[in-house]
Amino acid sequence: MHIVILGPAYPLRGGLANFDQRLARQFMAEGHQVTMYTYSLQYPGFLFPGTSQYSDQPAPGDLDIKVVINSANPFNWRKVGRELRLLCPDLIVVRYWIPYMGACQGSILRRVKKNGHTKVVCITDNVIPHEKRPGDARLTRYFFKPVDGFITMSDSVEKDLRLFTDKPSRLVVHPLFDNFGDPVFKEAARKALQLPEGPIILFFGFIRKYKGLDILLKAMKLLKDNNSPVVPKLLIAGEYYGGREEYEKLIRELNIQDLLIMRTAFIADSEVRWYLSAADFVIQPYRNATQSGVTPLAYHFEKPMLVTDVGGLPDLVPDDKVGVVTKPTPEAVASGIERLYEKGEAYFLPCLKEEKTRYSWARFSKTILSLAKLEQ
């Protein structure tokens, strides 16, 4: 079949682009022709809180990527929609993660559907966004109309979806991010990153308010003040997406600079495996969540996790099997870190290895094709 993936891809960077490119390779491995349509302009500057939207890595030579969509230009939407209508692919897989994209993607897909052939399946990262803005619901409904079916990756998103549509959907777990290379020995990873010996926990990914880094910082203070049996270093690896001054002020007020290793720049794809391999445990102290790309990343590198009991995270990380689940409070997170070290990495590894088998790309692609009634 001819499949088009409409969403972030190179030269854009980040988890969504990595996901879409890995999915394209899965479809290609199954014998399908895949074309990727991505953004020449994904966000206007005022909507993007990071330093750059674009990758500085070499372009992937094995993927057919067309950098043609301008999210802010309605004339462009008509042009791209007409091009895709005439291209007449069997299936378009489109990403939906923020209502801002609803006008652009909805307009493109309305034109495509006029060909009477192309099926549209949406991978729905969020229905209700983490940071809400006026008009979100209207944009979401506009986008949903030309979509034939939805893939969700957590129960919470599935429930949110039902507030907007009764169209068919399938719930399938976020597959493993296995495109960052294999794990390396912890000692080698720490040497490569110039990290100290001793216990180290990891907060990984873009730093945004809903991810609860401030909760984790306060938990570190509690571990220090309460003379916990193990007070690990906290490695913070990821780019600030707003609030940098607030976090730096909080760190000074808590007086925990000696417990932190700050790597607060964008982590290139080529460096991801070093950070995950260097840590003892991965900590996700989120205030709210649907699902998280960090979870399948931790599964791939076989790192036990702490997650908070919000959104779909507890479903992805069975408590006391592949990690611990806590309330999103400093006290609970501090206690959870103590539990991780009390149990030890080896305690969680058997269940973690077994659980990760659920996270296959073949299962994910099969679910998409089944939903679109295109499975061969």
Number of C-alpha atoms within 10 A of each C-alpha: 16 17 22 25 24 23 25 25 28 26 19 22 19 19 18 17 18 19 20 23 22 19 20 25 17 17 19 18 11 12 11 14 16 23 19 22 23 24 20 16 16 20 16 10 12 6 9 13 15 15 12 12 16 13 17 12 12 8 11 12 7 10 16 14 22 15 17 15 23 19 21 16 11 14 10 16 23 18 15 22 24 20 14 21 21 13 14 21 21 15 21 26 25 21 22 21 18 19 25 20 20 22 19 23 25 22 19 25 28 19 20 27 20 15 15 9 13 23 24 25 24 22 20 21 21 23 25 19 16 17 9 11 10 8 10 16 18 13 18 23 17 18 23 21 14 21 21 17 22 26 24 24 23 25 18 19 22 21 12 14 21 12 11 15 14 9 13 13 23 16 15 18 22 23 26 23 23 18 16 17 15 11 18 16 10 17 14 13 20 19 13 13 13 9 16 12 12 10 15 21 22 22 23 23 23 21 22 19 17 14 20 19 20 19 19 25 22 20 22 26 19 19 21 17 10 10 9 15 11 14 23 21 22 24 22 21 22 19 20 20 15 15 12 14 10 10 16 12 11 15 18 10 10 14 11 17 14 8 18 17 16 12 14 17 15 19 17 15 16 11 15 18 22 22 23 27 22 27 22 21 25 25 26 25 30 25 19 18 21 22 25 20 15 20 24 22 23 23 25 25 20 21 25 29 32 28 26 27 21 20 18 21 24 19 15 20 24 17 16 17 16 26 28 24 24 21 16 20 19 22 18 18 29 23 17 23 27 18 15 20 17 12 12 14 17 8 17 20 18 12 15 22 16 10 16 18 12 15 18 16 20 14 13 21 18 15 18 24 16 13 20 22 10 13 12 7
